[in-house]
Amino acid sequence: MLRVAVVGSGPSGVYAAQTLVQQREVPGVRVDVLDRLPAPYGLVRYGVAPDHEKIKSLQGSLRTVLEDERIRFLGNVEVGGSALPAQRLLELYHAVVYCVGAARDRLLGIPGEELAGVHSATAFVSWYSGHPDAAAEVFDLSGVDAAVVVGAGNVAVDVTRILARGAAELAPTDMPQPALGALADSGVRRVSMVARRGPSQGKFTTKELRELGALPDVDAWADPAELTLDPLYADPGAAAALPAVARRNLEVLRGWAGAAPGAGPGAGPGAGPGAGRRRIALRFYLRPVEVLGGPDGRVAGLRFERTAPDGRGGVTGTGVHEDIEAQLVLRSVGYMGVPLAGLPFDPAKGTVPHAAGRVLRAGRASVGEYVAGWIKRGPTGVIGTNRPCAKETASSLLQDAGALARRELPGDPLDALRAAGLRPVEWPGWLAIESAEAALGHSLGRRSVKIPDWAGLLAAAGAAGAAGT
């Protein structure tokens, strides 16, 4: 029997486990899926916006895999710490597949970024998604009239939509009650989503972009002067060479271009929304250069430099600046992997060096160590991209299976984890968390509501006081 540990229970980890147990070439594979959190599903639970219920329904297919009798879920197990170093984990299993994602966001690297009111989109998403590491975060939106989101990907679209959406529309979701309450008290009226390049280079998908224009009591607007700076926007014939998603995005933005909503024809980008409405403005060819502070030491705005296409797919600065008011700034300019103690790491790429998923140490494959997902390829692609990525890694592992299985293991790894002081949350513990969240939602007159803190999750799982609190 080949025993494999998969570290991470998000899509890449679950797909890797599924491939390993469903293949027929190597019989008798057993997989333990370990996660630092007591709850499974990774970014599907803690990264997908709560109002994207169709995407979140992917939890159902991940659940089916984790309920396979050949797979065991062990939550509340942190790999790389003193209790369970990477080398010790490899002693307990024939092979280890690391699927730990990319947990660190990129900084803007500009003056004033440390001011109160400037946050990463990652922190904001974790807060409204109920990630237990974000339990101490407090986003008081009551004094925020204008927010700026820096970035042009789906995460930027998500946080823009959540800021502009009414709390009543979010009440049917599993959003934690504290976050829902803060959004109910929000004073946000204007949200600017700003990109340094042009509309044809946006990384958002059309479905998510269209959602911004379909929100109740929200006006979506794009500055036609900025749109026409993009040669591919200005020339529909040239745009025909773009990928289908980019072409559709441009058509959506054409519908938004024109007069600022609620302010009359020809109104500029600073105009406010009409009475009782909020406004989303998509801005392009603006590069952040400084966070502006107010007398209270909090963010008061963001200074941008106007950019222009350089003819080679990039942009160049023009020396012209524009300030945009904001009491809240969220940066969404990409993610980076973080080193895991005991594993090699390429800080420039934010990934673990590998060859077809085999971890490389000093340029040579490390026996029994593998990677999949973002820590393997970087933060690229969509959820579905993890499936072929995981299959490649699993294929490499299965090719090595003959040699790996010759090593005798000390016994059931679960016994060793407990002996090390860890208190793993097994599948029944997760089911208990689900039941507790359903009960919490019922008590609030809502559907299932996430428990957003470590103590609450572990108490619900019957593991209060476990390591990791």
C-alpha positions in Angstrom: 0.0 0.0 0.0 1.3 3.5 -1.0 0.6 6.1 1.7 0.5 9.7 0.4 0.0 13.0 2.3 -1.5 15.9 0.4 -0.9 19.2 2.2 -3.8 21.5 1.4 -7.5 20.7 0.8 -8.3 23.3 -1.8 -9.0 22.3 -5.4 -5.4 21.4 -6.3 -5.0 19.2 -3.3 -8.4 17.5 -3.7 -7.8 16.9 -7.4 -4.4 15.4 -6.7 -5.9 13.1 -4.1 -8.7 12.1 -6.5 -6.2 11.3 -9.3 -4.1 9.2 -7.0 -6.9 7.0 -5.7 -8.9 6.6 -8.9 -6.0 5.5 -11.2 -5.6 1.8 -11.8 -1.8 1.4 -12.5 -0.8 1.5 -8.8 -3.4 -0.3 -6.6 -3.9 0.3 -2.9 -3.1 4.1 -2.7 -4.3 5.8 0.4 -4.3 9.5 0.8 -4.4 11.7 3.9 -5.4 15.3 3.0 -3.9 17.6 5.6 -4.9 21.2 6.1 -3.8 23.9 8.6 -7.5 24.9 9.0 -10.1 22.7 10.6 -12.3 23.3 7.5 -11.7 21.9 4.0 -12.0 23.4 0.5 -9.3 26.1 0.7 -10.1 29.1 -1.5 -13.4 27.7 -2.6 -14.6 28.3 1.0 -12.4 31.2 1.9 -11.7 33.0 -1.4 -14.8 32.7 -3.6 -17.1 35.6 -2.9 -20.1 34.6 -0.8 -22.6 35.9 -3.4 -21.0 33.6 -6.1 -23.0 30.6 -5.0 -22.6 28.8 -8.3 -18.9 28.7 -8.0 -19.1 27.9 -4.3 -21.3 24.9 -5.2 -18.0 23.3 -6.3 -17.7 22.4 -2.7 -20.1 19.6 -3.4 -17.8 17.9 -5.9 -14.8 18.4 -3.6 -16.8 16.9 -0.8 -17.5 13.8 -2.8 -13.8 13.2 -3.3 -13.0 13.8 0.4 -15.7 11.3 1.4 -14.0 8.5 -0.6 -13.1 5.7 1.8 -9.5 5.8 0.5 -9.1 9.4 1.4 -8.9 10.8 5.0 -9.3 14.5 5.9 -7.1 15.8 8.7 -7.7 19.4 9.5 -6.0 21.6 12.1 -2.6 20.1 11.2 0.1 22.7 10.4 3.0 21.4 8.4 6.4 23.1 8.7 6.1 24.1 12.4 8.0 22.6 15.3 5.3 20.0 15.9 5.4 18.7 12.3 8.5 19.6 10.3 8.5 18.8 6.6 11.1 16.1 7.1 9.1 14.4 9.8 6.0 14.4 7.6 8.1 12.6 4.9 9.1 10.0 7.4 5.4 9.2 8.1 4.4 8.8 4.4 5.8 7.4 1.2 5.3 10.7 -0.5 4.1 14.2 0.2 2.3 16.5 -2.2 2.4 20.2 -1.2 -0.6 22.2 -2.4 -0.3 25.2 -0.2 -1.3 28.0 -2.6 0.1 31.6 -2.6 -0.8 33.3 0.6 1.0 36.7 0.4 -0.3 39.7 -1.6 2.0 42.0 -3.5 2.6 45.5 -2.2 2.2 48.7 -4.3 5.6 49.8 -3.1 4.6 53.5 -2.9 4.8 56.2 -0.1 2.0 56.2 2.4 1.0 52.6 1.9 1.3 52.0 5.6 -1.5 54.5 6.4 -4.6 53.4 8.2 -7.3 52.5 5.8 -4.9 50.9 3.2 -5.4 47.1 3.1 -4.8 44.2 0.8 -7.8 42.8 -1.1 -6.7 39.5 0.4 -7.4 40.7 3.9 -10.7 42.1 2.9 -11.7 38.9 1.2 -10.6 36.8 4.2 -12.6 39.1 6.5 -15.9 38.8 4.6 -15.3 35.1 3.9 -14.9 34.3 7.5 -11.3 33.1 7.4 -10.3 32.4 11.1 -7.0 34.2 10.6 -8.9 37.4 9.8 -11.1 37.2 13.0 -9.2 40.2 14.5 -9.6 42.3 11.4 -12.1 45.2 11.7 -13.3 47.0 8.6 -15.4 49.9 9.8 -17.0 51.2 6.7 -19.4 53.6 8.4 -17.1 56.6 7.8 -16.1 55.6 4.2 -17.7 57.6 1.4 -15.2 56.8 -1.4 -13.1 53.6 -1.9 -10.4 52.8 -4.4 -9.6 49.3 -5.5 -6.2 49.0 -7.3 -6.2 46.2 -9.8 -7.9 44.7 -12.8 -8.5 41.1 -12.1 -11.5 39.1 -10.7 -10.5 39.6 -7.1 -10.6 43.4 -7.7 -14.0 43.0 -9.3 -15.2 40.9 -6.3 -14.2 43.4 -3.6 -15.6 46.2 -5.7 -18.9 44.4 -6.0 -19.1 43.6 -2.3 -18.4 47.2 -1.4 -21.2 48.4 -3.7 -23.7 45.7 -3.0 -26.5 46.2 -0.4 -26.4 44.1 2.8 -29.9 42.8 2.1 -28.7 41.1 -1.0 -25.8 39.5 0.9 -28.0 38.3 3.8 -28.9 35.0 2.1 -25.2 34.1 1.8 -23.0 32.4 4.3 -21.1 35.7 5.1 -20.2 36.0 8.8 -22.6 38.1 10.8 -20.0 40.7 11.8 -19.0 41.4 8.2 -22.7 41.6 7.1 -23.3 44.0 9.9 -20.4 46.2 8.9 -21.6 46.2 5.3 -25.1 47.2 6.5 -23.6 50.2 8.2 -21.4 51.1 5.3 -21.3 54.7 4.0 -19.6 53.8 0.8 -21.2 55.6 -2.2 -18.4 55.6 -4.7 -16.0 52.8 -5.7 -13.2 53.4 -8.2 -11.5 50.3 -9.6 -8.3 51.5 -11.2 -5.8 49.8 -13.6 -2.5 51.0 -14.8 -3.0 49.5 -18.3 -5.9 49.6 -20.8 -9.3 47.9 -21.0 -8.1 45.3 -23.5 -5.5 44.1 -21.0 -7.9 43.6 -18.0 -7.6 40.2 -16.3 -11.3 40.1 -15.2 -13.8 37.7 -16.9 -16.9 39.0 -18.7 -19.4 37.4 -16.3 -17.9 39.1 -13.3 -17.6 42.4 -15.2 -21.2 42.3 -16.2 -22.3 41.7 -12.7 -21.0 45.2 -11.7 -23.4 46.8 -14.2 -26.4 44.7 -13.0 -26.3 45.5 -9.3 -29.5 47.1 -7.9 -29.2 50.8 -7.2 -25.7 50.9 -8.6 -24.4 52.8 -11.7 -21.4 51.5 -13.5 -19.3 54.0 -15.5 -16.2 54.0 -17.6 -14.4 57.2 -18.8 -14.6 57.2 -22.6 -11.5 59.3 -22.9 -9.5 56.6 -21.1 -11.1 53.8 -23.0 -10.1 55.4 -26.4 -6.5 55.6 -25.3 -6.4 51.8 -25.9 -5.7 51.2 -29.6 -7.6 48.0 -29.5 -10.7 49.7 -28.1 -10.5 52.5 -30.6 -10.2 50.1 -33.5 -12.9 47.3 -33.4 -11.2 45.7 -36.4 -7.9 45.3 -34.6 -9.8 44.1 -31.5 -11.0 41.1 -33.5 -7.6 39.6 -32.9 -8.1 39.6 -29.1 -9.2 36.5 -27.2 -12.9 36.2 -26.9 -13.0 37.2 -23.2 -11.2 40.5 -23.9 -13.5 41.3 -26.9 -16.6 40.7 -24.8 -15.1 42.9 -22.0 -14.6 45.8 -24.4 -18.2 45.5 -25.5 -19.4 45.7 -21.9 -17.3 48.8 -21.3 -18.6 50.4 -24.4 -22.0 50.2 -22.9 -20.8 51.9 -19.7 -18.9 54.7 -21.5 -20.5 58.2 -21.6 -22.0 60.6 -19.2 -21.4 60.1 -15.5 -24.5 58.6 -14.0 -26.7 60.9 -12.0 -24.7 63.9 -12.9 -25.9 64.9 -16.4 -24.2 64.6 -19.8 -20.6 65.3 -20.0 -20.0 65.2 -16.2 -16.4 64.3 -15.2 -15.0 61.4 -13.2 -15.4 63.2 -9.9 -19.2 63.5 -10.2 -21.2 61.6 -7.5 -24.0 59.1 -8.0 -27.6 60.0 -8.1 -29.7 60.1 -4.9 -30.1 56.7 -3.3 -27.6 55.1 -5.6 -24.0 54.1 -5.5 -21.5 54.4 -8.3 -18.7 52.1 -9.6 -16.2 53.8 -11.9 -13.7 51.7 -13.9 -10.6 53.8 -14.5 -7.7 52.9 -16.9 -4.1 54.1 -17.6 -3.5 55.3 -14.1 -0.5 54.1 -12.0 -0.6 54.7 -8.2 2.4 56.7 -7.1 1.5 57.9 -3.5 -1.1 57.3 -0.8 -2.3 60.7 0.5 -3.0 61.1 4.2 -5.4 63.3 6.0 -4.9 65.2 9.3 -6.1 62.2 11.3 -3.3 60.0 9.9 -5.7 57.9 7.8 -5.8 57.6 4.1 -7.5 60.5 2.3 -6.8 59.7 -1.3 -4.5 58.1 -3.9 -2.3 60.0 -6.3 -2.0 58.4 -9.8 0.3 59.1 -12.7 -1.4 59.0 -16.1 0.1 56.3 -18.3 0.0 55.7 -22.0 0.5 52.7 -24.3 4.1 52.3 -25.2 3.4 50.3 -28.4 4.9 47.1 -27.0 2.0 45.9 -24.8 3.2 48.0 -21.8 2.7 51.5 -20.6 4.9 54.5 -19.9 4.4 57.4 -17.6 3.3 60.8 -18.9 4.1 63.0 -15.9 0.5 64.0 -15.5 -1.1 63.3 -12.1 -4.6 62.9 -10.8 -5.8 62.5 -7.2 -8.8 60.3 -6.4 -10.4 60.7 -3.0 -10.6 57.6 -0.8 -11.1 56.7 2.8 -10.4 53.1 2.0 -7.8 51.7 -0.4 -7.7 48.0 -1.3 -4.7 46.7 -3.4 -5.3 43.8 -5.6 -2.2 43.5 -7.7 -1.3 39.8 -7.4 -0.2 37.1 -5.0 3.0 35.5 -4.1 3.8 32.1 -2.6 5.4 32.1 0.8 8.3 29.7 1.9 7.3 26.6 3.8 10.0 25.7 6.4 11.9 22.7 5.1 11.2 23.1 1.4 13.3 24.9 -1.2 11.8 28.1 -2.5 12.4 30.5 -5.4 11.7 34.0 -3.9 11.7 35.6 -7.4 8.9 33.4 -8.7 7.2 32.7 -5.3 7.2 29.0 -6.1 8.9 25.8 -5.1 11.4 24.6 -7.8 10.2 21.5 -9.5 10.2 19.4 -12.6 6.8 18.1 -13.6 5.8 18.5 -10.0 8.8 16.8 -8.5 10.4 19.1 -5.9 14.0 20.0 -6.9 16.7 20.4 -4.3 20.0 21.7 -5.7 18.7 20.9 -9.1 17.9 17.3 -8.4 14.5 15.6 -7.7 13.9 15.1 -4.0 12.6 11.6 -3.4 9.0 11.6 -2.3 8.4 15.4 -2.4 6.0 16.9 -4.9 4.1 20.2 -5.5 0.8 21.1 -7.2 -1.3 24.3 -7.6 -0.1 27.8 -7.1 3.0 26.9 -5.1 4.0 24.9 -8.2 3.1 27.2 -11.1 2.4 30.6 -9.5 -0.9 32.3 -9.0 -2.3 31.9 -12.5 -5.4 30.4 -14.0 -8.9 29.6 -12.7 -10.1 26.9 -10.4 -10.3 24.4 -13.3 -6.6 25.0 -14.1 -5.7 23.1 -11.0 -7.0 19.8 -12.4 -4.5 19.3 -15.2 -1.8 20.7 -12.9 -2.6 18.2 -10.2 -2.8 15.3 -12.7 0.7 16.1 -14.0 2.1 15.9 -10.4 0.1 12.8 -9.6 1.5 11.2 -12.8 5.0 11.9 -11.7 4.4 10.5 -8.3 2.8 7.3 -9.7 5.8 6.8 -12.0 8.0 6.9 -8.8 5.6 4.6 -6.8 7.6 1.4 -7.2 10.7 2.9 -5.5 8.7 4.9 -3.0 6.7 2.0 -1.7 9.8 0.0 -0.8 10.3 2.1 2.3 8.7 0.8 5.5 6.6 3.2 7.4 6.3 3.4 11.2 2.5 2.9 11.4 -0.6 5.0 11.1 0.5 8.6 10.6 -2.5 9.8 12.7 -1.1 8.2 15.8 2.2 10.0 15.2 0.4 13.3 14.7 -1.4 12.9 18.0 1.8 11.9 19.7 3.4 15.1 18.5 0.7 17.1 20.3 -1.5 17.8 17.3 -5.2 17.3 17.5 -6.4 16.7 14.0 -10.0 17.5 13.0 -11.2 14.5 11.1 -14.2 14.4 8.7 -16.8 14.0 11.5 -15.4 17.1 13.1 -15.9 19.0 9.9 -19.5 17.7 9.7 -20.0 19.0 13.2 -18.7 22.5 12.1 -21.2 22.4 9.2 -24.0 21.6 11.6 -23.0 24.4 14.0 -22.9 26.9 11.1 -26.4 25.8 10.0 -27.7 26.2 13.6 -26.0 29.7 13.8 -27.7 30.7 10.6 -31.1 29.5 11.8 -30.7 31.5 15.0 -30.0 34.6 13.0 -32.9 34.1 10.6 -30.5 33.3 7.8 -29.2 30.2 6.0 -25.9 28.6 7.1 -23.5 31.3 8.4 -19.8 30.8 8.8 -18.1 30.6 12.2 -15.3 33.1 11.7 -12.8 32.4 14.5 -10.5 29.6 15.5 -12.0 29.0 18.9 -15.5 28.7 17.5 -14.5 26.3 14.8 -12.6 24.1 17.1 -15.3 24.1 19.7 -17.8 23.1 17.1 -15.5 20.3 15.9 -15.1 19.1 19.5 -11.4 20.0 19.5 -11.3 23.1 21.7 -7.8 23.8 23.0 -6.2 22.1 20.0 -2.9 23.2 18.6 -3.3 26.1 16.2 -5.6 28.2 18.2 
